[in-house]
Amino acid sequence: MLEWTIILNIVQTIVAAMIIWYWQRRQTKKEAIVARRAEIRKEESLLSLEMNMANAKLTYAVAKAYKKGELNGELDEGINAYKEAKDKYLKFLNEQASESLNRKH
């Protein structure tokens, strides 16, 4: 009878350890997914901010050129800033789309 009690206690301990291990493994995977999503949101926010700043720079340059009645170097800077920001944002979107497609297969 004592042997069965010891065996039962060992089995219960092993089962409990396996349940805890499985639960921790699942939590670790969920935490990694949440961390990755936060990283993606941060990157998207920074790129969006860069696009807004480039847009503001271009708008300011256009307004200044219109006011002076002549084109200026600021307009070229604004256009270049917009193109760079747009290219970075499109690259980010393409990477996210590619990552999404790879996860589905």
Secondary structure, DSSP 8 states (H G I E B T S, - for coil): -HHHHHHHHHHHHHHHHHHHHHHHHHHHHHHHHHHHHHHHHHHHHHHHHHHHHHHHHHHHHHHHHHHHTS--HHHHHHHHHHHHHHHHHHHHHHHHHHHHHHHH-
